[in-house]
Amino acid sequence: MDQEALKKQSAEAALQYIHDDTIIGVGTGSTVKYFIEALSKIKGRIAGTVASSVDTEKQLKMLGIPVLDLNAAGRISLYVDGADEANQYGYLIKGRGGALTREKILANVSEKFICIIDESKFVDILGRNSPVPIEAIPMARSLVGRKVVGLSGNPVYRENYLTDNGNIIIDAYNLNISKPLELENSLNCIPGVVENGLFAHRPADIILIAKANGIETIKPR
Ligand code: 5RP
């Protein structure tokens, strides 16, 4: 089974966690795109959505799914999003698509966070295959780079890219992520950093891993 088919499978598996008349937070990325397509088929059952990016908002609206402003939405019972990497504790690396800040806000306000991935994203040790993306205000670019070097990482500026919030992304490669909670804090303490793509303080509650032989469900907590 190819990776796209697996992404679709994990996205569709998330539908069973949706309760009628609730508001759903929607992540960003190619796996979430399949979730949005699946959601469009039951759109009459939900009260609306909150989008984690401009791209997601466009996709939702194109399929006639109502999109609400987070500050007006009230209670969000479920947030569904992909990840670049996930481990058995529900800790994630996110942000290859650059939407990490809004994604982290949505994960935090939601009662339940379901992460949808194909099996290639499930890892023993975070950071082997993916950098940790860091969103920073443009002025802080050099400072953030130097601080990442100070943490023994390799910072790579994402060229010709601005986030939906008008900020830059620095991808931090080779960081030691043996203590994800501490590292998430340390990166966010660098002046000018808006947010980073380590999701340890708000891990996923459920991970749906699509494998060739079906869906594996992991409940880290
Ligand atoms: C975007 C993200 C995505 O969830 C992550 O990059 C996974 O994307 P995809 O499903 O396309 O592999 O964090 O900011």
Residues whose N, C-alpha, C, O or C-beta is under 5 A from the ligand:
A	BS01	5RP	T28 G29 S30 T31 V32 D81 G82 A83 D84 K94 G95 R96 G97 G98 A99 L100
